Every structure is written in structure tokens, then in C-alpha cells.
């Protein structure tokens, strides 16, 4: 219990610092990860070599160094989430084409919003209820420590997002009485080895992917929208939504899955340093 309160107090003290101080801290974290710890260097470089076989080692190292800066910014901005105000978040996180969601909502059309671990994905989920007319929901994985788990939920829900447990995904979505809901899905996570049902080409790898986006969009009659989250400058983001499918009922098997995977791949290739390269994305990939 004491550890929990100390951790929350520390996080709160970090979160009340001005952004300019937070980014000085971020620069220090980035330097430590890059020059001292060489944080997950082999994992990151291994992923980059697989994804970009045409690039030389100098180019790949440049991406790795830029990744550390993106990752460090994500860390300090996540701390800022504890005390960030709605006014500040609205100023720093903008949707370029809200009319897409307004048109879908006017048709009582729910949305399955697909995104990846790209730039500040934490602020994306928090901000969505401020940007769209749809009631917004997102899945989360409860932590072992119940106090920390409740704290994380309260932070993410502070602007109107509603979370539901990962284990409850299908029953929650299939029985949700809310009209025209919006569900936020992270679509770049690797399935557990025993649950792999489909592979598709992603960044030059025959990659296992979840089919939940496609299956749930069809079962719940949801439009599928992919969002591209770009850092305009440090601490400021713009989200552009791309309607992939308004009606998925007549799509071919795996068409929805292949389409949203390619949408994310296109974004990553444009600016690869802003994706989360430090995880073993292809541990279950096929040759």
C-alpha cells in the first residue's frame, strides 16, 4: 500500500511540471536509453532489419535513435496524463476531419476505430470522447495490482472514455445497448501462439494478426475507420481519420484485416521512428 501511494505521489509531482521541463527530462531519458542502457538495442535493430532490408546500418541506427526520443516523450506525456486539463488536451490533440465521424453518427452508425502503437497512442484513447460525437469505449488489460489498475482506468476515463476488460470484449460489444458506439482497437499486437488463425504480409514479414477487428465489425455492424496520428511538433498531435469500410457485411474474408494492416504499414513506412519497435513483434512470424 505504501509503495502505491509513493508511486502515485511521484507521478503526480512529475505531471505538474511545465511541458518545457518535462521535455528536458525526456531528453535525458532518451540519452540514457541510447548511450548508457542501449535499451533493447538488439530487439529494435532486429525488428528494423526485418522491416527495412533495403536500409543500411547507419540508416537503421538513425531510426533507432529517433525512436528513443519518441519513446521518451511518450513516457513523460503519459505522466502528464495524471493532471492534464481538458483545455490543454484539446489544444494539443486535434482531429483534422471530424466531419467523417459526424456523418457516421448522423446515420446512427457505430465505429470500430483501428490504430497502432504509434506516437502518443495513450492520449489518443483519452482524447477521443472530446473529438467525436460517438460514445467511446476501449479495451484494457487489468493489472495484477488492483489499486494501480483502478488508477490507470481513472486516468484513461477522465474525459469520457469507458473501459471494459479484454476478457469481456465479445460479450460487452455484442450486448452494448448504447446507440452508435465507437470502439478503439490497437491492431498491431501479436496474438498468443495458440490463438493464431491468420497471417498477412506486414513490413516484409508473414505476420500473425488478430481477427477481432474484422469479426466484431461484422457481428456488430460497425464502420471501420483507421486513424493516422502525427506529431506536428513536440507535444502537439493531429489525427486524420480514414474510412476503410462503412459497411463490412459484403466484404471478402480477411479483406478488412488486410486493409487495416496495410493502412498502418503505410504510416509506419513514412515515419518509422514513431512506432513502438522495442517489442518482439515477429516472434511468431512465418518464413
Backbone as CSV, one residue per row, in Angstrom:
resi,resn,N_x,N_y,N_z,CA_x,CA_y,CA_z,C_x,C_y,C_z
1,UNK,0.825,-1.215,0.000,0.000,0.000,0.000,0.856,1.259,0.000
2,UNK,1.913,1.285,0.836,2.787,2.456,0.896,3.451,2.683,-0.452
3,UNK,3.876,1.585,-1.098,4.500,1.696,-2.413,3.572,2.329,-3.431
4,UNK,2.297,1.950,-3.357,1.312,2.520,-4.286,1.205,4.035,-4.106
5,UNK,1.058,4.483,-2.863,0.887,5.917,-2.610,2.160,6.698,-2.951
6,UNK,3.322,6.106,-2.714,4.572,6.763,-3.090,4.675,6.902,-4.607
7,UNK,4.282,5.846,-5.321,4.337,5.875,-6.785,3.375,6.924,-7.350
8,UNK,2.162,6.977,-6.789,1.181,7.960,-7.252,1.659,9.379,-6.951
9,UNK,2.242,9.579,-5.769,2.747,10.902,-5.408,3.882,11.327,-6.333
10,UNK,4.782,10.383,-6.633,5.875,10.681,-7.557,5.331,11.035,-8.942
11,UNK,4.378,10.233,-9.426,3.786,10.510,-10.731,3.096,11.863,-10.771
12,UNK,2.408,12.194,-9.684,1.715,13.485,-9.625,2.717,14.637,-9.654
13,UNK,3.819,14.512,-8.927,4.841,15.564,-8.912,5.446,15.769,-10.304
14,UNK,5.672,14.681,-11.019,6.179,14.798,-12.388,5.136,15.458,-13.283
15,UNK,3.884,15.077,-13.092,2.829,15.533,-14.005,2.537,17.027,-13.903
16,UNK,2.821,17.647,-12.758,2.512,19.077,-12.607,3.631,19.970,-13.139
17,UNK,4.735,19.361,-13.574,5.820,20.159,-14.149,5.393,20.748,-15.486
18,UNK,5.878,21.931,-15.831,5.573,22.511,-17.154,6.127,21.623,-18.266
19,UNK,5.515,21.710,-19.435,5.948,20.869,-20.554,7.422,21.087,-20.879
20,UNK,7.886,22.324,-20.815,9.289,22.573,-21.178,10.252,21.813,-20.265
21,UNK,9.876,21.649,-18.991,10.707,20.878,-18.069,10.572,19.387,-18.358
22,UNK,9.360,18.964,-18.673,9.143,17.548,-18.992,9.997,17.121,-20.186
23,UNK,10.141,18.004,-21.170,10.912,17.619,-22.349,12.414,17.674,-22.099
24,UNK,12.857,18.423,-21.111,14.254,18.323,-20.677,14.484,16.949,-20.046
25,UNK,13.520,16.520,-19.211,13.588,15.175,-18.618,13.556,14.119,-19.719
26,UNK,12.706,14.340,-20.714,12.601,13.391,-21.828,13.928,13.276,-22.574
27,UNK,14.594,14.401,-22.816,15.890,14.369,-23.494,16.906,13.552,-22.689
28,UNK,16.852,13.695,-21.369,17.777,12.938,-20.513,17.458,11.444,-20.585
29,UNK,16.160,11.094,-20.516,15.758,9.685,-20.616,16.217,9.101,-21.949
30,UNK,16.008,9.861,-23.016,16.411,9.408,-24.345,17.916,9.167,-24.411
31,UNK,18.695,10.075,-23.834,20.160,9.930,-23.821,20.563,8.668,-23.055
32,UNK,19.953,8.450,-21.915,20.290,7.272,-21.096,19.950,5.985,-21.850
33,UNK,18.770,5.935,-22.468,18.377,4.739,-23.214,19.305,4.494,-24.387
34,UNK,19.712,5.589,-25.047,20.523,5.466,-26.254,21.991,5.175,-25.952
35,UNK,22.590,5.937,-25.045,24.037,5.885,-24.865,24.495,4.994,-23.711
36,UNK,23.665,4.846,-22.686,24.102,4.109,-21.497,23.464,2.721,-21.439
37,UNK,22.158,2.689,-21.418,21.465,1.402,-21.317,21.425,0.647,-22.638
38,UNK,21.479,1.420,-23.737,21.279,0.817,-25.069,20.013,-0.045,-25.033
39,UNK,18.943,0.593,-24.587,17.686,-0.076,-24.265,17.172,-0.931,-25.414
40,UNK,17.114,-2.219,-25.187,16.578,-3.223,-26.127,17.143,-3.033,-27.542
41,UNK,18.403,-2.676,-27.597,19.031,-2.379,-28.890,18.896,-3.539,-29.868
42,UNK,19.194,-4.748,-29.419,19.169,-5.888,-30.331,17.762,-6.181,-30.834
43,UNK,16.768,-6.034,-29.954,15.380,-6.245,-30.373,14.977,-5.200,-31.409
44,UNK,15.278,-3.950,-31.104,14.905,-2.860,-32.013,15.598,-3.011,-33.358
45,UNK,16.917,-3.239,-33.341,17.652,-3.363,-34.602,17.217,-4.609,-35.374
46,UNK,16.919,-5.688,-34.653,16.428,-6.884,-35.332,15.109,-6.634,-36.038
47,UNK,14.201,-5.930,-35.363,12.917,-5.580,-35.983,13.115,-4.677,-37.189
48,UNK,13.988,-3.691,-37.056,14.221,-2.746,-38.152,14.861,-3.433,-39.357
49,UNK,15.790,-4.344,-39.102,16.428,-5.053,-40.219,15.407,-5.880,-40.997
50,UNK,14.479,-6.500,-40.259,13.444,-7.294,-40.924,12.497,-6.402,-41.728
51,UNK,12.126,-5.262,-41.150,11.140,-4.391,-41.780,11.714,-3.620,-42.965
52,UNK,13.002,-3.268,-42.864,13.616,-2.433,-43.905,14.936,-3.045,-44.378
53,UNK,14.880,-4.172,-45.072,16.121,-4.826,-45.522,16.920,-3.986,-46.514
54,UNK,16.274,-2.996,-47.108,16.956,-2.148,-48.088,17.800,-1.055,-47.446
55,UNK,17.639,-0.830,-46.128,18.362,0.240,-45.448,19.678,-0.282,-44.858
56,UNK,20.711,0.584,-44.859,21.983,0.194,-44.258,21.964,0.429,-42.753
57,UNK,23.051,0.013,-42.066,23.089,0.088,-40.608,23.024,1.527,-40.098
58,UNK,23.642,2.455,-40.813,23.582,3.859,-40.390,22.154,4.383,-40.423
59,UNK,21.406,4.033,-41.478,20.011,4.464,-41.575,19.162,3.838,-40.471
60,UNK,19.405,2.576,-40.193,18.637,1.899,-39.149,18.956,2.464,-37.765
61,UNK,20.221,2.793,-37.526,20.585,3.409,-36.245,19.978,4.793,-36.094
62,UNK,19.874,5.526,-37.183,19.221,6.841,-37.113,17.771,6.683,-36.678
63,UNK,17.080,5.675,-37.230,15.697,5.409,-36.824,15.650,5.011,-35.353
64,UNK,16.602,4.179,-34.920,16.622,3.739,-33.518,16.802,4.924,-32.567
65,UNK,17.735,5.822,-32.888,17.960,6.983,-32.024,16.715,7.862,-31.972
66,UNK,16.062,8.047,-33.133,14.834,8.862,-33.163,13.702,8.162,-32.412
67,UNK,13.696,6.826,-32.454,12.693,6.073,-31.695,12.821,6.345,-30.205
68,UNK,14.055,6.389,-29.691,14.251,6.656,-28.265,13.653,8.008,-27.878
69,UNK,13.796,8.982,-28.728,13.234,10.308,-28.442,11.710,10.229,-28.400
70,UNK,11.115,9.535,-29.381,9.661,9.359,-29.394,9.202,8.618,-28.142
71,UNK,9.915,7.567,-27.773,9.541,6.747,-26.623,9.663,7.536,-25.325
72,UNK,10.721,8.332,-25.207,10.902,9.156,-24.004,9.803,10.203,-23.897
73,UNK,9.427,10.814,-25.017,8.314,11.769,-24.998,7.027,11.094,-24.566
74,UNK,6.798,9.872,-25.045,5.605,9.123,-24.648,5.587,8.887,-23.139
75,UNK,6.748,8.599,-22.559,6.832,8.355,-21.120,6.431,9.601,-20.332
76,UNK,7.028,10.750,-20.664,6.740,11.958,-19.877,5.322,12.461,-20.142
77,UNK,4.835,12.287,-21.358,3.468,12.707,-21.660,2.452,11.801,-20.966
78,UNK,2.815,10.539,-20.756,1.937,9.644,-20.001,1.842,10.098,-18.547
79,UNK,2.948,10.534,-17.960,2.903,11.107,-16.618,2.004,12.343,-16.600
80,UNK,2.100,13.156,-17.645,1.297,14.375,-17.709,-0.188,14.067,-17.717
81,UNK,-0.549,12.884,-18.157,-1.960,12.491,-18.214,-2.634,12.528,-16.851
82,UNK,-1.854,12.422,-15.783,-2.437,12.414,-14.439,-3.151,13.714,-14.120
83,UNK,-2.627,14.840,-14.632,-3.191,16.143,-14.246,-3.529,17.032,-15.435
84,UNK,-3.407,16.522,-16.645,-3.660,17.368,-17.805,-5.124,17.804,-17.833
85,UNK,-5.371,19.045,-18.220,-6.733,19.568,-18.259,-7.353,19.317,-19.629
86,UNK,-8.669,19.368,-19.667,-9.366,19.212,-20.943,-8.944,20.304,-21.923
87,UNK,-8.810,21.530,-21.448,-8.408,22.645,-22.309,-7.043,22.378,-22.940
88,UNK,-6.103,21.894,-22.145,-4.763,21.614,-22.654,-4.784,20.478,-23.657
89,UNK,-5.532,19.435,-23.362,-5.588,18.294,-24.267,-6.233,18.680,-25.591
90,UNK,-7.284,19.480,-25.535,-7.931,19.943,-26.775,-6.967,20.781,-27.611
91,UNK,-6.126,21.547,-26.957,-5.168,22.397,-27.659,-4.071,21.564,-28.317
92,UNK,-3.675,20.488,-27.680,-2.521,19.717,-28.120,-2.880,18.483,-28.945
93,UNK,-4.151,18.133,-28.997,-4.557,16.926,-29.710,-5.791,17.252,-30.548
94,UNK,-5.623,17.328,-31.858,-6.701,17.786,-32.731,-7.041,16.744,-33.793
95,UNK,-8.308,16.708,-34.154,-8.805,15.852,-35.230,-8.990,16.715,-36.471
96,UNK,-8.337,16.329,-37.569,-8.363,17.174,-38.764,-9.675,17.080,-39.535
97,UNK,-10.382,15.960,-39.432,-11.606,15.781,-40.228,-12.755,15.217,-39.388
98,UNK,-13.241,15.983,-38.415,-14.332,15.497,-37.556,-15.614,15.205,-38.313
99,UNK,-15.747,15.804,-39.506,-16.976,15.602,-40.282,-17.196,14.137,-40.642
100,UNK,-16.126,13.345,-40.752,-16.277,11.917,-41.060,-17.103,11.238,-39.969
101,UNK,-16.770,11.514,-38.714,-17.498,10.908,-37.601,-18.896,11.504,-37.456
102,UNK,-19.022,12.782,-37.723,-20.336,13.429,-37.629,-21.324,12.819,-38.627
103,UNK,-20.855,12.522,-39.834,-21.721,11.920,-40.850,-22.134,10.505,-40.451
104,UNK,-21.172,9.739,-39.919,-21.493,8.381,-39.483,-22.470,8.406,-38.309
105,UNK,-22.268,9.310,-37.386,-23.141,9.398,-36.214,-24.555,9.817,-36.618
106,UNK,-24.642,10.702,-37.602,-25.955,11.134,-38.088,-26.737,9.965,-38.691
107,UNK,-26.022,8.943,-39.151,-26.646,7.741,-39.704,-26.840,6.654,-38.637
108,UNK,-26.561,6.990,-37.373,-26.605,6.007,-36.275,-25.645,4.848,-36.522
109,UNK,-24.525,5.155,-37.132,-23.546,4.124,-37.469,-22.428,4.094,-36.437
110,UNK,-22.281,2.956,-35.777,-21.176,2.783,-34.850,-19.868,2.615,-35.592
111,UNK,-18.768,2.756,-34.864,-17.441,2.761,-35.482,-16.502,1.839,-34.717
112,UNK,-15.710,1.088,-35.462,-14.582,0.392,-34.883,-13.333,1.139,-35.342
113,UNK,-12.698,1.813,-34.412,-11.568,2.693,-34.708,-10.271,1.909,-34.540
114,UNK,-9.506,1.811,-35.620,-8.288,1.000,-35.626,-7.066,1.916,-35.577
115,UNK,-6.126,1.577,-34.695,-4.900,2.349,-34.590,-3.752,1.418,-34.213
116,UNK,-2.536,1.951,-34.231,-1.368,1.186,-33.818,-0.652,1.887,-32.679
117,UNK,0.403,1.257,-32.187,1.236,1.864,-31.138,2.159,2.889,-31.799
118,UNK,1.565,3.991,-32.157,2.257,4.993,-32.973,2.122,6.357,-32.313
119,UNK,3.207,7.105,-32.195,3.277,8.371,-31.463,2.573,8.207,-30.107
120,UNK,1.742,9.183,-29.727,1.135,9.112,-28.397,-0.230,8.424,-28.458
121,UNK,-0.195,7.099,-28.451,-1.432,6.318,-28.513,-2.231,6.429,-27.222
122,UNK,-1.556,6.753,-26.098,-2.273,6.918,-24.831,-3.195,8.140,-24.883
123,UNK,-2.678,9.261,-25.341,-3.517,10.455,-25.452,-4.636,10.258,-26.462
124,UNK,-4.397,9.442,-27.471,-5.422,9.209,-28.495,-6.687,8.645,-27.875
125,UNK,-6.533,7.583,-27.100,-7.703,6.964,-26.486,-8.390,7.926,-25.511
126,UNK,-7.599,8.625,-24.697,-8.161,9.576,-23.736,-8.937,10.687,-24.425
127,UNK,-8.408,11.152,-25.577,-8.961,12.330,-26.249,-10.206,12.046,-27.073
128,UNK,-10.380,10.814,-27.495,-11.413,10.531,-28.482,-12.803,11.018,-28.079
129,UNK,-13.237,10.885,-26.812,-14.565,11.406,-26.456,-14.689,12.922,-26.622
130,UNK,-13.559,13.631,-26.648,-13.583,15.075,-26.846,-13.642,15.450,-28.321
131,UNK,-13.381,14.475,-29.200,-13.229,14.772,-30.621,-14.384,14.289,-31.482
132,UNK,-15.128,13.298,-31.006,-16.173,12.692,-31.836,-17.505,12.707,-31.092
133,UNK,-18.616,12.627,-31.822,-19.925,12.613,-31.163,-20.294,11.250,-30.586
134,UNK,-19.619,10.194,-31.015,-19.956,8.846,-30.563,-19.564,8.629,-29.101
135,UNK,-20.372,7.925,-28.325,-19.902,7.422,-27.027,-18.713,6.492,-27.274
136,UNK,-17.627,6.679,-26.535,-16.363,5.999,-26.868,-15.980,4.965,-25.820
137,UNK,-15.478,3.827,-26.305,-15.109,2.695,-25.454,-13.750,2.153,-25.886
138,UNK,-13.027,1.580,-24.936,-11.742,0.954,-25.255,-11.501,-0.223,-24.322
139,UNK,-10.772,-1.185,-24.817,-10.443,-2.365,-24.034,-9.202,-2.088,-23.197
140,UNK,-9.089,-2.749,-22.065,-7.866,-2.655,-21.278,-7.584,-3.991,-20.614
141,UNK,-6.322,-4.213,-20.297,-5.905,-5.416,-19.595,-5.702,-5.077,-18.127
142,UNK,-6.564,-5.555,-17.229,-6.403,-5.248,-15.796,-5.027,-5.661,-15.285
143,UNK,-4.446,-4.836,-14.413,-3.151,-5.136,-13.819,-3.328,-6.047,-12.611
144,UNK,-2.263,-6.717,-12.244,-2.319,-7.592,-11.074,-2.578,-6.807,-9.791
145,UNK,-1.973,-5.621,-9.706,-2.192,-4.755,-8.556,-3.501,-3.993,-8.759
146,UNK,-4.503,-4.285,-7.959,-5.827,-3.719,-8.176,-5.849,-2.199,-7.996
147,UNK,-5.046,-1.679,-7.062,-5.014,-0.233,-6.860,-4.459,0.480,-8.092
148,UNK,-3.340,-0.038,-8.607,-2.758,0.551,-9.812,-3.720,0.409,-10.989
149,UNK,-4.397,-0.719,-11.070,-5.339,-0.956,-12.165,-6.468,0.073,-12.134
150,UNK,-7.020,0.320,-10.944,-8.092,1.319,-10.827,-7.582,2.717,-11.164
151,UNK,-6.337,2.995,-10.784,-5.768,4.308,-11.074,-5.606,4.516,-12.574
152,UNK,-5.103,3.513,-13.246,-4.939,3.597,-14.703,-6.293,3.808,-15.379
153,UNK,-7.289,3.072,-14.928,-8.636,3.220,-15.501,-9.156,4.639,-15.286
154,UNK,-8.985,5.171,-14.079,-9.498,6.521,-13.791,-8.810,7.577,-14.640
155,UNK,-7.508,7.404,-14.910,-6.775,8.352,-15.755,-7.313,8.312,-17.177
156,UNK,-7.484,7.113,-17.712,-7.915,6.978,-19.108,-9.375,7.373,-19.303
157,UNK,-10.177,7.260,-18.235,-11.607,7.554,-18.374,-11.949,9.004,-18.030
158,UNK,-10.981,9.830,-17.680,-11.290,11.145,-17.128,-12.010,12.093,-18.089
159,UNK,-11.944,11.846,-19.398,-12.617,12.737,-20.342,-13.795,12.070,-21.055
160,UNK,-14.259,10.959,-20.491,-15.479,10.355,-21.022,-15.319,8.990,-21.650
161,UNK,-14.080,8.531,-21.838,-13.862,7.183,-22.352,-14.344,6.162,-21.326
162,UNK,-14.918,5.065,-21.803,-15.324,3.974,-20.913,-14.524,2.726,-21.262
163,UNK,-13.883,2.132,-20.269,-13.067,0.949,-20.494,-13.814,-0.324,-20.117
164,UNK,-13.477,-1.412,-20.800,-14.001,-2.723,-20.441,-12.844,-3.718,-20.530
165,UNK,-12.914,-4.765,-19.746,-11.832,-5.736,-19.667,-11.671,-6.512,-20.974
166,UNK,-10.421,-6.828,-21.292,-10.126,-7.574,-22.508,-10.892,-8.890,-22.562
167,UNK,-11.019,-9.551,-21.428,-11.725,-10.836,-21.396,-13.222,-10.692,-21.669
168,UNK,-13.739,-9.474,-21.528,-15.170,-9.231,-21.737,-15.484,-8.627,-23.093
169,UNK,-14.503,-8.586,-23.982,-14.657,-7.855,-25.247,-15.898,-8.287,-26.021
170,UNK,-16.004,-9.574,-26.316,-17.119,-10.039,-27.153,-18.474,-9.858,-26.460
171,UNK,-18.646,-10.315,-25.238,-19.957,-10.115,-24.604,-20.301,-8.644,-24.416
172,UNK,-19.311,-7.811,-24.095,-19.600,-6.392,-23.904,-20.065,-5.760,-25.204
173,UNK,-19.322,-5.977,-26.276,-19.667,-5.324,-27.539,-20.952,-5.866,-28.142
174,UNK,-21.167,-7.161,-28.022,-22.365,-7.755,-28.609,-23.640,-7.370,-27.862
175,UNK,-23.497,-6.955,-26.599,-24.668,-6.629,-25.791,-24.727,-5.169,-25.356
176,UNK,-23.858,-4.352,-25.905,-23.829,-2.935,-25.525,-25.088,-2.235,-26.041
177,UNK,-25.932,-1.666,-25.168,-27.176,-1.032,-25.614,-26.985,0.388,-26.156
178,UNK,-25.785,0.938,-26.045,-25.543,2.319,-26.482,-25.685,2.435,-27.993
179,UNK,-26.377,3.488,-28.431,-26.575,3.716,-29.862,-25.308,4.307,-30.473
180,UNK,-24.896,3.773,-31.611,-23.758,4.273,-32.374,-22.498,4.431,-31.519
181,UNK,-22.027,3.349,-30.913,-20.810,3.434,-30.105,-19.561,3.494,-30.980
182,UNK,-18.470,3.930,-30.394,-17.164,3.908,-31.046,-16.222,3.093,-30.165
183,UNK,-15.584,2.082,-30.766,-14.662,1.212,-30.043,-13.245,1.441,-30.572
184,UNK,-12.291,1.624,-29.664,-10.902,1.869,-30.042,-10.120,0.567,-29.921
185,UNK,-9.487,0.148,-31.023,-8.734,-1.099,-31.058,-7.284,-0.841,-31.455
186,UNK,-6.350,-1.434,-30.695,-4.948,-1.470,-31.088,-4.767,-2.698,-31.974
187,UNK,-4.413,-2.482,-33.224,-4.450,-3.579,-34.189,-3.078,-4.153,-34.520
188,UNK,-2.032,-3.785,-33.775,-0.694,-4.255,-34.122,-0.088,-5.152,-33.045
189,UNK,-0.933,-5.716,-32.199,-0.437,-6.636,-31.174,-0.382,-8.056,-31.724
190,UNK,0.600,-8.800,-31.282,0.766,-10.170,-31.767,-0.127,-11.128,-30.981
191,UNK,-0.874,-11.991,-31.657,-1.693,-12.982,-30.927,-0.810,-13.990,-30.194
192,UNK,-1.361,-14.562,-29.126,-0.672,-15.676,-28.469,-0.527,-16.823,-29.468
193,UNK,0.557,-17.566,-29.324,0.876,-18.596,-30.310,-0.279,-19.571,-30.524
194,UNK,-0.960,-19.938,-29.453,-2.043,-20.907,-29.566,-3.326,-20.345,-30.149
195,UNK,-3.359,-19.019,-30.340,-4.576,-18.381,-30.848,-4.403,-17.791,-32.242
196,UNK,-3.310,-18.123,-32.901,-3.065,-17.599,-34.252,-3.981,-18.306,-35.252
197,UNK,-4.740,-17.510,-35.989,-5.650,-18.060,-37.001,-5.383,-17.527,-38.398
198,UNK,-4.568,-16.467,-38.487,-4.361,-15.858,-39.800,-3.035,-15.117,-39.840
199,UNK,-2.361,-15.205,-40.987,-1.125,-14.470,-41.242,-1.333,-13.541,-42.432
200,UNK,-0.679,-12.382,-42.410,-0.707,-11.486,-43.559,0.639,-10.790,-43.666
201,UNK,0.945,-10.255,-44.845,2.218,-9.563,-45.042,2.169,-8.190,-44.378
202,UNK,3.144,-7.948,-43.496,3.241,-6.677,-42.789,4.715,-6.352,-42.595
203,UNK,5.159,-5.272,-43.212,6.561,-4.845,-43.121,7.523,-5.982,-43.467
204,UNK,7.239,-6.605,-44.605,8.101,-7.655,-45.167,8.105,-8.956,-44.374
205,UNK,7.181,-9.105,-43.433,7.111,-10.325,-42.645,5.738,-10.974,-42.789
206,UNK,5.737,-12.295,-42.828,4.478,-13.043,-42.821,4.003,-13.084,-41.370
207,UNK,3.145,-12.133,-41.028,2.876,-11.769,-39.638,1.532,-12.291,-39.149
208,UNK,1.492,-12.922,-37.966,0.194,-13.294,-37.398,-0.545,-12.064,-36.893
209,UNK,-1.832,-11.993,-37.157,-2.616,-10.825,-36.746,-3.928,-11.278,-36.112
210,UNK,-4.436,-10.419,-35.231,-5.750,-10.664,-34.639,-6.840,-10.451,-35.688
211,UNK,-7.895,-11.219,-35.581,-9.045,-11.068,-36.481,-10.216,-10.368,-35.789
212,UNK,-9.992,-9.869,-34.569,-11.079,-9.261,-33.816,-11.710,-8.067,-34.491
213,UNK,-10.907,-7.229,-35.149,-11.462,-6.051,-35.836,-12.472,-6.489,-36.876
214,UNK,-12.073,-7.425,-37.715,-12.953,-7.889,-38.786,-14.181,-8.608,-38.231
215,UNK,-13.976,-9.513,-37.301,-15.093,-10.307,-36.769,-16.109,-9.433,-36.046
216,UNK,-15.630,-8.527,-35.201,-16.545,-7.706,-34.415,-17.214,-6.628,-35.262
217,UNK,-16.510,-6.115,-36.246,-17.138,-5.136,-37.140,-18.325,-5.773,-37.862
218,UNK,-18.174,-7.029,-38.248,-19.261,-7.724,-38.935,-20.384,-8.102,-37.976
219,UNK,-20.033,-8.603,-36.814,-21.060,-9.021,-35.859,-21.871,-7.835,-35.327
220,UNK,-21.222,-6.684,-35.160,-21.876,-5.509,-34.570,-22.267,-4.456,-35.608
221,UNK,-22.044,-4.748,-36.886,-22.394,-3.835,-37.973,-21.749,-2.452,-37.755
222,UNK,-20.425,-2.454,-37.669,-19.685,-1.223,-37.408,-18.895,-0.794,-38.643
223,UNK,-18.817,0.515,-38.840,-17.888,1.049,-39.834,-16.468,0.869,-39.301
224,UNK,-15.508,0.683,-40.198,-14.106,0.534,-39.799,-13.338,1.768,-40.242
225,UNK,-12.744,2.447,-39.273,-12.012,3.688,-39.531,-10.596,3.534,-38.986
226,UNK,-9.621,3.858,-39.821,-8.223,3.857,-39.383,-7.796,5.285,-39.087
227,UNK,-7.031,5.477,-38.002,-6.572,6.829,-37.686,-5.044,6.918,-37.747
228,UNK,-4.591,7.962,-38.414,-3.174,8.288,-38.562,-2.855,9.403,-37.570
229,UNK,-1.997,9.120,-36.591,-1.673,10.077,-35.531,-0.279,10.632,-35.789
230,UNK,-0.166,11.903,-36.131,1.116,12.507,-36.448,1.493,13.576,-35.426
231,UNK,2.769,13.589,-35.043,3.291,14.631,-34.158,3.610,15.862,-35.006
232,UNK,2.867,16.921,-34.806,3.083,18.163,-35.562,4.355,18.850,-35.067
233,UNK,4.474,18.955,-33.771,5.694,19.383,-33.098,5.639,18.771,-31.714
234,UNK,6.665,18.952,-30.948,6.756,18.256,-29.671,5.560,18.578,-28.779
235,UNK,4.814,17.537,-28.395,3.671,17.713,-27.513,2.390,18.108,-28.204
236,UNK,2.395,18.187,-29.551,1.203,18.560,-30.311,0.976,17.512,-31.403
237,UNK,-0.284,17.064,-31.514,-0.612,15.969,-32.424,-1.837,16.293,-33.263
238,UNK,-1.838,15.732,-34.459,-3.015,15.802,-35.327,-3.409,14.394,-35.739
239,UNK,-4.704,14.134,-35.659,-5.249,12.834,-36.034,-6.067,12.994,-37.306
240,UNK,-5.780,12.164,-38.289,-6.569,12.142,-39.516,-7.227,10.775,-39.641
241,UNK,-8.538,10.785,-39.806,-9.297,9.533,-39.895,-9.483,9.134,-41.355
242,UNK,-9.376,7.848,-41.617,-9.590,7.304,-42.962,-10.673,6.225,-42.887
243,UNK,-11.761,6.450,-43.586,-12.840,5.469,-43.606,-12.436,4.310,-44.504
244,UNK,-12.227,3.149,-43.914,-11.850,1.973,-44.695,-13.084,1.252,-45.221
245,UNK,-14.088,1.083,-44.349,-15.334,0.418,-44.741,-16.480,1.034,-43.956
246,UNK,-17.502,1.488,-44.658,-18.710,1.915,-43.958,-19.625,0.730,-43.691
247,UNK,-19.645,-0.210,-44.617,-20.450,-1.424,-44.459,-19.557,-2.626,-44.728
248,UNK,-19.367,-3.479,-43.739,-18.444,-4.612,-43.884,-19.163,-5.915,-44.215
249,UNK,-20.482,-5.876,-44.280,-21.239,-7.120,-44.418,-20.868,-7.903,-45.662
250,UNK,-20.617,-7.220,-46.760,-20.364,-7.913,-48.021,-18.888,-7.990,-48.383
251,UNK,-18.010,-7.742,-47.440,-16.580,-7.834,-47.725,-16.140,-9.289,-47.789
252,UNK,-15.052,-9.524,-48.499,-14.483,-10.862,-48.598,-13.793,-11.241,-47.288
253,UNK,-13.661,-12.540,-47.030,-12.925,-12.952,-45.828,-11.510,-12.364,-45.813
254,UNK,-11.127,-11.802,-44.699,-9.812,-11.201,-44.449,-9.588,-9.875,-45.187
255,UNK,-10.562,-9.410,-45.922,-10.396,-8.136,-46.631,-10.243,-6.975,-45.652
256,UNK,-11.061,-6.963,-44.609,-10.970,-5.891,-43.610,-9.623,-5.948,-42.899
257,UNK,-9.201,-7.143,-42.521,-7.928,-7.311,-41.821,-6.758,-6.846,-42.678
258,UNK,-6.693,-7.306,-43.916,-5.588,-6.922,-44.794,-5.563,-5.417,-45.037
259,UNK,-6.736,-4.819,-45.120,-6.813,-3.388,-45.422,-6.310,-2.544,-44.256
260,UNK,-6.723,-2.865,-43.024,-6.260,-2.020,-41.917,-4.785,-2.271,-41.599
261,UNK,-4.300,-3.480,-41.853,-2.868,-3.748,-41.658,-2.038,-2.937,-42.647
262,UNK,-2.475,-2.875,-43.897,-1.757,-2.097,-44.904,-1.816,-0.609,-44.610
263,UNK,-2.916,-0.147,-44.034,-3.025,1.270,-43.679,-1.984,1.638,-42.626
264,UNK,-1.818,0.778,-41.619,-0.810,1.037,-40.597,0.590,0.935,-41.185
265,UNK,0.826,-0.035,-42.024,2.142,-0.199,-42.654,2.546,1.051,-43.426
266,UNK,1.612,1.638,-44.129,1.887,2.850,-44.904,2.329,3.993,-44.000
267,UNK,1.656,4.146,-42.863,2.010,5.203,-41.907,3.401,4.955,-41.336
268,UNK,3.697,3.712,-40.965,4.993,3.389,-40.372,6.126,3.635,-41.361
269,UNK,5.953,3.255,-42.606,6.999,3.438,-43.605,7.311,4.917,-43.829
270,UNK,6.300,5.760,-43.677,6.502,7.194,-43.885,7.379,7.802,-42.802
271,UNK,7.183,7.364,-41.553,7.956,7.891,-40.422,8.125,6.770,-39.396
272,UNK,9.079,5.873,-39.649,9.174,4.646,-38.844,9.561,4.866,-37.393
273,UNK,10.261,5.936,-37.065,10.742,6.114,-35.687,9.623,6.294,-34.678
274,UNK,8.407,6.596,-35.142,7.309,6.855,-34.206,6.494,5.613,-33.864
275,UNK,6.906,4.457,-34.369,6.241,3.201,-33.996,7.009,2.558,-32.852
276,UNK,6.364,1.674,-32.120,6.959,1.052,-30.940,7.752,-0.187,-31.358
277,UNK,9.054,0.000,-31.609,9.899,-1.066,-32.136,10.512,-1.960,-31.048
278,UNK,10.299,-1.645,-29.801,11.026,-2.328,-28.727,10.381,-3.642,-28.267
279,UNK,9.323,-4.074,-28.944,8.686,-5.350,-28.608,8.997,-6.379,-29.700
280,UNK,8.930,-7.630,-29.348,9.212,-8.696,-30.322,7.974,-8.945,-31.176
281,UNK,7.807,-8.096,-32.168,6.592,-8.138,-32.988,6.491,-9.424,-33.810
282,UNK,7.598,-9.996,-34.189,7.574,-11.114,-35.134,8.096,-12.412,-34.522
283,UNK,7.873,-12.593,-33.220,8.369,-13.819,-32.588,7.629,-15.055,-33.091
284,UNK,6.411,-14.860,-33.640,5.655,-15.996,-34.174,5.454,-15.875,-35.675
285,UNK,6.279,-15.048,-36.335,6.155,-14.884,-37.787,6.597,-16.152,-38.496
286,UNK,6.101,-16.331,-39.738,6.492,-17.476,-40.549,7.480,-17.019,-41.609
287,UNK,8.416,-17.917,-41.971,9.339,-17.596,-43.057,8.606,-17.649,-44.377
